[in-house]
Amino acid sequence: MVSGMTIAIIMGVLLLVLIFSGYYLFAALGGVALIAGLTFWGPDVFQSVYFSTFKYCKDYGLLAVPLFVLMGQLLNQSGVAKRLFDHLSIALGRQRGGMAIAATLIAILFAATTGIVGASVVSMGLLFTKPMLEAKYNKSLTAGVIISGGTLGILIPPSIMLVFMGSAANVSVGKLFYGAMTPGILLGVAYIIYIKIIANVKKDYAPPMPEEELSKYSRKEIIKGCVLHVLPVAVVIFSVLGAIWMGWCPATEAAALGVLASFVIALLYHSITFDVIKKTLIETIKLTSMVYAVSIFGNLFVTVFMRLGCSTAITRLFASMPIGKWGVFAIMMATIFVLGFLMDWIAVCMITIPIFVPIAVSVGFDACYFLSMMALIMQTAFLSPPMAASIFYFQGVAKDSITTQETIRGVWPFMGIQLIVFLLCAIFPQIVSWLPNMLVG
């Protein structure tokens, strides 16, 4: 009889071969599950296809995915980001790096309203690239600021990835939101500190705005403009996170409140047209379909993997290693870090969560803490070539003004910052755990 470890190796290798051969992720996951199931289990594997599909079609928590996507698309169409950037850039214009700091602050705010990296990076690239280059900002710094800031949308809640991870690991999405919030804000603050340092060390990288430009606006006008355009974003954030925080409703219902708030704001900004609604709905359906397809066939892969004893064999292997819980933690996070160089975040989650979360719990880690740290290290996956989804999103809108080489040079320092914040959260776990423990227990 073939051992669980042998089957795990066969399934892992076959999955990687299919992914790197260019097959869609859901097809690779489902194909490997069916091949391994028929070979080592039997025809009963076909019943699992039905149960896997049924499970995710009735998963109430995953209803948050299309709602959060729709919310983010509506808010992007409202034009509030551009207006806020214009006013914040002027408010911070007298200091070096002021425009880059304004972009990062807006990225932190909008991370709490979109939850989708692609939408955040593309929107920020379209809005901020041209003004920053016209202000004589260094091209690599411009790219790094926009890409790293846009990527915060997958960490700061509400995040599609956190909803996906919570559903895959059977962990409270609300608790996971709280666990990722503090590291996400800390990461944004670290970006701002780096921008201030580099702008003052290399004075030609991020010059202040010309005085004649700043003199056109009074202090009262600047403050009023910033407050007026921050307010709509704050309303959306409170409608989602505030509803969860106050205990009014769970994440799915809070997402529906966020959609309502975003729609009202888009109406007030006169941004709702037939074409906008059509584009918003199409993008929502496309992304939701992808998430559901991967979830269904990913669950099939996990079912077969566990049924054949692979998960148990790997858990025993890690638990028997004489390296302690933090040694096991380091190996798992290093694996996720390396996979992030090669695969999309959904692939990394579907491959690692079913294997690593039970191991983490068995050696003494809280599942919420482990998933929050996993989400934090996944930030690097969006910036690290060859996969580097955020780089490709950005190059799609800025390739005429900033080369790929300049973009890659710009993201390396921000990857270093991500790793530093990750190490801080590993050394001081309270950074991650204090908020969910205080609010949820």
C-alpha positions in Angstrom: 0.0 0.0 0.0 1.3 3.4 -1.0 2.1 5.7 2.0 0.4 9.1 2.6 3.8 10.9 2.3 4.5 9.3 -1.1 1.0 10.3 -2.4 1.6 13.8 -1.0 4.8 14.1 -3.0 3.2 12.7 -6.2 0.2 15.1 -5.9 2.5 18.1 -5.1 4.8 17.5 -8.0 2.0 16.9 -10.4 0.2 20.1 -9.3 3.3 22.2 -9.7 3.9 20.7 -13.2 0.4 21.5 -14.3 0.5 25.1 -12.9 3.8 25.9 -14.5 2.6 24.3 -17.8 0.1 27.2 -18.0 -3.2 25.4 -17.0 -5.8 27.4 -15.1 -5.4 27.0 -11.4 -8.9 25.5 -10.8 -8.2 23.0 -13.7 -4.8 22.0 -12.2 -6.3 21.5 -8.7 -9.3 19.5 -9.9 -7.3 17.5 -12.4 -4.7 16.4 -9.8 -7.5 15.6 -7.3 -9.3 13.4 -9.8 -6.2 11.6 -11.0 -5.0 10.9 -7.5 -8.5 10.0 -6.3 -9.2 7.5 -9.1 -5.7 5.9 -8.7 -5.5 5.6 -4.9 -9.2 5.9 -3.8 -11.5 4.8 -6.5 -14.7 5.9 -8.3 -16.1 7.3 -5.0 -14.0 10.4 -5.7 -16.7 11.6 -8.1 -19.1 12.1 -5.2 -16.6 14.5 -3.7 -17.0 16.7 -6.8 -20.7 17.1 -6.1 -20.1 17.7 -2.3 -17.3 20.2 -2.9 -19.5 22.2 -5.4 -22.4 22.1 -3.0 -20.3 23.2 0.0 -19.2 26.4 -1.7 -22.4 27.2 -3.4 -24.1 27.3 0.1 -21.1 28.9 1.9 -22.7 32.1 3.4 -19.3 33.6 4.3 -18.2 33.7 0.6 -21.1 35.9 -0.3 -18.8 38.7 1.1 -16.5 38.2 -2.0 -18.8 39.7 -4.7 -20.1 42.3 -2.2 -16.6 43.6 -1.4 -15.6 43.6 -5.1 -18.8 45.5 -6.0 -18.1 48.0 -3.1 -14.6 48.7 -4.3 -15.5 49.1 -7.9 -18.3 51.6 -7.0 -16.0 53.7 -4.8 -13.2 53.7 -7.5 -15.7 55.1 -10.0 -16.8 57.9 -7.7 -13.6 59.9 -8.3 -13.1 60.5 -4.6 -9.5 59.2 -4.7 -8.3 61.8 -7.2 -9.9 64.7 -5.4 -8.4 63.5 -2.1 -5.0 63.1 -3.7 -5.1 66.6 -5.1 -5.9 68.2 -1.7 -3.5 66.0 0.3 -0.6 66.7 -2.1 -1.1 70.4 -1.7 -1.4 70.1 2.1 1.9 68.2 2.3 3.5 69.9 -0.7 5.9 72.0 1.3 7.9 69.0 2.5 10.0 66.6 0.5 8.2 63.5 -0.4 4.9 65.1 0.4 3.2 63.8 -2.7 4.4 60.2 -2.1 3.2 60.4 1.5 -0.2 61.6 0.3 -0.3 58.6 -2.1 0.5 56.2 0.8 -2.1 57.7 3.1 -4.7 57.4 0.4 -3.5 53.8 -0.2 -4.1 53.0 3.5 -7.6 54.6 3.4 -8.6 52.9 0.2 -7.2 49.5 1.3 -10.0 49.5 3.8 -12.6 50.0 0.9 -11.4 47.9 -2.0 -9.9 44.6 -0.8 -8.5 43.9 -4.3 -4.9 44.4 -5.2 -5.5 44.7 -9.0 -8.1 47.4 -8.6 -6.0 49.3 -6.1 -2.7 49.3 -8.0 -4.4 50.1 -11.4 -6.4 52.9 -9.9 -3.5 54.4 -8.0 -1.3 54.0 -11.1 -3.7 55.9 -13.3 -4.3 58.7 -10.7 -0.8 59.2 -9.2 1.9 58.3 -11.7 1.5 61.3 -14.0 1.3 64.0 -11.2 4.3 62.5 -9.4 6.5 62.4 -12.5 5.4 65.9 -13.5 6.6 67.0 -10.0 10.1 65.6 -10.8 9.8 62.5 -8.6 12.3 59.7 -9.2 10.7 57.0 -11.4 11.7 54.0 -9.3 10.4 55.7 -6.1 7.2 56.6 -7.8 6.7 53.0 -8.9 7.6 51.6 -5.5 5.2 53.9 -3.6 2.2 53.2 -5.9 2.8 49.4 -6.0 3.5 48.9 -2.4 0.6 51.2 -1.3 -1.8 49.5 -3.7 -0.9 46.1 -2.4 -2.0 47.0 1.1 -5.5 46.3 -0.1 -5.0 42.6 0.3 -3.9 42.9 4.0 -5.9 45.8 5.5 -9.6 44.6 5.9 -11.9 44.2 4.2 -9.8 42.0 2.1 -10.8 39.4 -0.4 -7.8 37.3 0.5 -8.7 37.3 4.2 -12.3 36.3 3.4 -10.9 33.5 1.2 -8.4 32.4 3.9 -11.0 32.4 6.7 -13.3 30.3 4.6 -10.6 27.8 3.6 -9.3 27.4 7.2 -12.7 27.6 8.9 -11.6 30.7 10.9 -13.8 33.7 11.8 -13.4 36.2 9.1 -14.1 39.1 11.5 -11.4 37.9 13.9 -9.0 37.6 10.9 -9.8 41.1 9.9 -8.8 42.4 13.3 -5.6 40.3 13.3 -4.4 41.7 10.0 -5.4 45.4 10.7 -2.6 46.4 13.0 0.2 44.8 10.9 -1.3 46.5 7.8 -1.4 49.9 9.3 2.1 49.4 10.8 3.3 48.5 7.3 1.8 51.7 5.9 3.5 53.8 8.6 6.8 52.1 7.8 6.4 53.1 4.1 5.9 56.7 5.1 9.0 56.7 7.3 11.1 55.2 4.5 9.7 57.9 2.1 10.7 60.7 4.5 14.2 59.2 4.9 14.9 58.7 1.2 13.4 62.1 0.3 15.8 63.9 2.7 18.9 61.7 1.9 18.5 61.9 -1.9 17.0 65.4 -2.3 16.4 65.0 -6.0 14.2 61.9 -5.5 11.1 63.7 -4.1 11.3 67.5 -4.3 8.7 69.8 -2.6 6.0 71.4 -4.8 6.8 74.9 -6.2 5.8 77.8 -4.0 3.9 79.5 -6.7 1.6 76.4 -7.0 1.0 76.2 -3.3 0.2 79.9 -3.0 -2.9 79.5 -5.1 -4.7 77.9 -2.1 -5.4 79.2 1.4 -4.9 77.0 4.5 -8.7 77.0 5.1 -9.4 75.8 1.6 -6.9 73.0 1.9 -8.2 71.8 5.2 -11.8 72.0 4.1 -11.0 70.0 0.9 -9.2 67.3 2.7 -11.9 66.9 5.3 -14.7 66.8 2.7 -13.0 64.1 0.6 -11.8 62.0 3.6 -15.4 61.9 4.9 -16.9 59.7 2.2 -14.1 57.1 2.6 -14.6 57.2 6.4 -18.3 56.5 5.9 -17.6 53.4 3.8 -14.9 52.2 6.3 -17.2 52.6 9.2 -20.2 51.0 7.4 -18.0 47.8 7.0 -15.5 47.7 9.9 -17.6 49.7 12.3 -20.6 47.4 11.8 -18.4 44.4 12.6 -16.7 46.3 15.5 -19.9 47.4 17.1 -21.3 43.9 16.8 -24.2 44.9 14.6 -23.6 42.2 12.0 -20.9 39.8 10.7 -18.7 40.3 7.7 -21.1 39.4 4.9 -23.9 41.8 6.1 -21.3 44.5 6.7 -20.1 44.0 3.1 -23.7 44.7 1.9 -23.7 47.9 4.0 -20.5 48.9 2.4 -22.0 48.4 -1.1 -24.9 50.7 -0.1 -22.6 53.4 1.3 -20.4 53.3 -1.9 -23.4 53.5 -4.2 -24.8 56.5 -2.3 -21.3 58.2 -2.5 -21.0 57.5 -6.2 -24.5 59.0 -6.7 -23.5 62.1 -4.8 -20.5 62.5 -7.0 -22.7 62.0 -10.1 -20.5 59.0 -11.1 -23.3 56.5 -11.8 -24.0 55.9 -15.5 -25.2 52.9 -17.4 -21.6 52.2 -18.6 -20.2 52.4 -15.1 -22.8 50.0 -13.8 -22.2 47.6 -16.6 -18.4 47.6 -16.2 -18.7 47.3 -12.4 -21.0 44.3 -12.6 -18.9 42.5 -15.3 -15.7 42.9 -13.2 -17.5 41.7 -10.1 -18.8 38.6 -11.9 -15.4 37.8 -13.4 -13.5 38.0 -10.1 -16.2 36.2 -8.1 -16.4 33.4 -10.7 -12.6 32.9 -10.4 -12.7 32.8 -6.6 -15.5 30.3 -6.6 -14.0 28.0 -9.2 -10.7 27.9 -7.4 -12.5 27.4 -4.0 -14.6 24.5 -5.3 -11.7 22.5 -7.0 -9.3 23.5 -4.2 -11.7 22.0 -1.7 -11.8 18.8 -3.9 -8.0 18.7 -3.9 -8.0 19.1 -0.1 -10.6 16.4 0.4 -8.7 13.9 -1.6 -5.4 14.9 0.0 -6.8 14.3 3.5 -8.7 11.2 2.5 -5.5 9.5 1.3 -3.7 10.3 4.6 -1.3 12.9 3.1 -2.2 15.7 5.6 -1.7 13.4 8.6 1.6 12.2 7.3 3.0 15.7 6.7 1.6 16.9 10.1 3.4 14.0 11.9 6.6 14.8 10.0 6.6 18.5 11.1 5.6 17.7 14.6 8.4 15.2 15.0 11.1 17.7 13.9 13.4 18.6 16.8 13.3 22.3 16.0 10.5 23.6 18.3 7.4 25.4 17.3 9.2 28.5 16.0 11.5 26.4 13.8 8.4 24.8 12.3 6.8 28.2 11.9 10.0 29.5 10.1 10.0 26.6 7.7 6.3 27.0 6.8 6.7 30.8 6.3 9.8 30.4 4.2 7.9 27.9 2.0 5.1 30.4 1.6 7.6 33.2 0.8 9.3 31.1 -1.9 6.0 30.0 -3.4 4.9 33.6 -3.6 7.8 34.2 -6.0 6.3 31.6 -8.4 2.5 31.5 -7.9 -0.6 33.6 -7.6 -1.8 34.2 -4.0 -4.9 31.9 -4.5 -2.6 29.0 -5.6 -0.4 29.6 -2.6 -3.3 29.7 -0.2 -5.0 26.6 -1.6 -1.8 24.6 -1.5 -0.6 25.6 1.9 -3.6 26.4 4.2 -5.0 22.8 4.3 -1.5 21.5 5.2 0.1 24.2 7.3 -2.9 25.4 9.5 -3.4 22.0 11.2 0.4 21.8 11.7 0.5 25.3 13.2 -2.4 24.5 15.6 -0.8 21.2 16.6 2.5 22.8 17.6 0.7 25.5 19.6 -0.1 28.5 17.4 -3.5 30.2 17.2 -5.0 29.7 13.8 -5.9 33.4 13.5 -2.3 34.5 14.3 -0.9 32.1 11.8 -3.2 33.2 9.0 -2.5 36.9 9.8 1.2 36.3 9.6 0.7 34.3 6.4 -1.2 37.2 4.9 1.6 39.6 5.9 4.3 37.5 4.3 2.1 37.2 1.2 2.6 40.9 0.7 6.0 40.1 -0.7 4.4 37.7 -3.3 2.8 40.7 -5.1 6.2 42.5 -5.4 8.6 39.6 -6.1 9.4 38.6 -9.7 8.8 36.4 -11.6 5.1 36.3 -10.6 4.9 39.9 -9.1 1.3 40.5 -9.9 1.4 44.1 -8.7 4.3 44.9 -11.0 2.4 43.7 -14.0 -0.7 45.6 -12.9 1.3 48.8 -12.6 3.2 48.3 -15.9 -0.1 47.9 -17.7 -0.9 51.5 -17.0 2.6 53.1 -16.7 4.7 51.2 -19.2 5.1 54.3 -21.4 6.6 56.4 -18.7 8.4 53.9 -16.3 10.3 50.8 -17.5 10.0 47.4 -15.9 13.6 47.6 -14.7 12.9 50.9 -13.0 9.8 49.5 -11.4 11.6 46.4 -10.1 14.4 48.6 -8.6 11.7 50.7 -6.9 9.9 47.7 -5.2 13.0 46.1 -3.6 13.2 48.5 -0.7 9.5 48.1 0.1 10.0 44.3 0.1 12.7 44.8 2.7 10.3 46.9 4.8 7.7 44.1 4.5 10.1 41.5 5.8 11.2 43.8 8.7 7.5 44.3 9.8 7.0 40.6 9.5 9.9 39.9 11.8 8.6 42.5 14.3 5.3 40.7 14.4 7.0 37.3 14.8 9.2 38.7 17.7 6.2 40.5 19.3 3.1 38.4 18.5 1.0 40.8 20.5 1.1 43.2 17.6 -1.1 40.8 15.7 -3.1 39.2 18.6 -4.0 42.1 20.9 -6.9 43.5 18.8 -8.7 40.3 18.0 -8.3 39.1 21.6 -9.6 42.4 23.0 -12.6 42.6 20.6 -13.5 38.9 20.1 -11.7 37.0 22.8 
